[in-house]
């Protein structure tokens, strides 16, 4: 998951932000996130979300900032707070037919799972897989959904020393989808390609 965060930040740092109110504010929030200012970034994203009530993207990034921060956080109390805050955002915004939203839900549950994998994996794994599968069903060409499911199952099979050839093929499929992807909405999720490329190399 650290690799996903690095990929997202690399994408953000390469963007040229437009100067409209939404674009400018989102650019400021992304810069705060890139600088590690988690609280400031999420506070600004919350304000943007309140002003852009019909736009799911600010809330998406607010939850994304918190979720990715939780993977890196060493303090268990702060980590739990990040995960719960992100979950609250995900639960309070009705986007259950949004493939990207479901991918983020799966990531958030994964963050919770790895806080105590020995006790939480059995409970949460089916839900995480189900979220990725639903995301794929809604949008079969969403590379983040295809990659997320493949990587999650890849890690599980590696842990149990099982054959991962199918998951490696799915990662290759995700990479192909990334190469075809074209963003049409400002700040629409477009992260993940670098992670797919890395996993393809590891599969070889």
N, C-alpha and C positions, 0 to 999 in steps of 0.2 A: 504493500500500500504506500510505502514511502516513495516508491518509483512513480506511482500515479500522481502523488503530490508534486514531485519534481517535474513531471510532464506537464501538469496543469500550469505551474509557475512559469515554465519555459514558454508555453503558449502565450500566457498573459504578458510576459515581458517583451514578446515580439509584436504585440498588437499596436496599432496606431488608433487611438481612441478619437472618435468624433467629438465635436464640441457642443452637441445638444445637451439639454439638462440631464436627461437620462444617461446618455453616453458618458458625459463628463463625470457625473456622480459615480457611475459604475466604474469608470476608470480610476477614480480616486480610491474607491473601495478595493479594487484589485491591487492597486499599488500598496495599500496598507497591508493587505494579506501577504503580498510578496515580501514585505518588510518584516513580517512576523508579528504585526500589530493585530492580534486576533480580536481583542475586545473592541478596538476602534473600527475594524473592518466590519464586524458583525453588527455593531450599532448603526453604522452608516447604511449598511444593506437593509437593516430593518426599517430605517427611515425611507429609503427608496421604495421598499415593498409597500409601505403605508401610502405613499404617494402614487404608486403604480399598481393599484389594487387588481387590475385585470391582467397584469403581467407576472407570470410565475417565476421568471428568471431571477429577480433579486432574492426571493425567498429560497430558491434553489441554491444559490451561491452562499447564502447565509448558513444553510444547513451543511453545504459542502465545506465551508471554512471550518466549522466546528467539528465535523466528522474527520476530516483529514488531520486537524490539529490533535484529535484524540489519539491517533495512531502514533504520534511522536511524543506525546505528553508522558513524562515519567512519574509525575505526582498522581497517585491513584484517585485522589479526591477530585482533582481538577479534571482528570480524564473522564471520570464518571459524569461530571457536570457537563462537559462538552457533548458527550454522547446523548445524555438525556435532553439537553437543550436542542440539539439537532433533531432528535426524535419528536419533540414537542412541535417543532416547526413543520416537520414532515406530516405529522398527524393533523395539524390544524389547517392545512392547506389542501383543499380537495383537488388532487391531481392523480387519482388512481388509474386514470386511463392515459397517463403520460409516461411513455417508455423511459425517458431520462429520469423522471421522478422515481420510478420503481427501481432503477439501477442505484440511485442514491440511497433509497431505503435499504437495499441489499447491502450496500457498503456500510451503512450505519449499524445494521445488525451484525455485520462481520466485525466491526470495531468492538461491539459489545461482546461478541463471542470470544475474541482473542484476549479479553481481560482475564478470562478464566476458561480456557478451552477444554480442560479436562471435565468440567461440569456443565458447561454451556453448549458445547458443540453438538451433542446429541439432540438437545432441545431446539437449537436455532438453525442448524444446517438445513433441515427440510424447508423451513420458511425462507431462508436466503436463496436456496435453489429455486423455490417456487416464485419468488419475486423476479429473479432473472428470466425464468421461463415465461412469465407473464409479460415482461418487458419485450421479449423476443416475439411473442405472439402478437403484441400490439404493433411492433415495428421490427419486422424480420431483418431489416437492413441497418439496424442501429448497431454500429460496431462496438460501442461500449457495453451493450447488453450481451452480445455474443462473446466478447472478450471477458467480461466479468464472470459469466457462467463457466467459461472454459478454464479460466485461471483458478476459480474457486474449486472446481472439481479436479483440476490438475494437482493442486496442492494437497487435496485430500487423498488422491491416489498415490502421490509420492510418499505420503506419510505411511501408507499401508503397503508400500512397495508393489503397487499394481500397475498394469500396463496403461500408459498415458497417450497412446498413439491417436486415439479419437480426439482427445482434448487438444493435442498438438495440431491436428487438422483443423479444428475449430478456431484455434488461434490464427492459423494461416488465413482462414476465411475472414476473420475479423480484420486482419491487416489489409486484405483486399478491399473490404468495405470502407476502411479508413481512406484508402487511396481514391475511392470513388466519391467520398463524402464532400458535400459543398454546403457551407453554412449560409442560410438565407435570412436569419434573424440575428440582430445585434446581440452579441454575448451568448448566443446559443452554445451549449456544450459541444466542444470539439476536441477534447483531450483524449489521450489514450494511445495514439499511434506509436509513440516511442516505446511504450510498455509492450505493445504487441510485437514490435520489432525485436525487443530484447528477449521475449519469450520464444519467438521463432528460433533465435540463435541457440537458446538453451535447449530447445527440443532437439536440435540437431546433435 
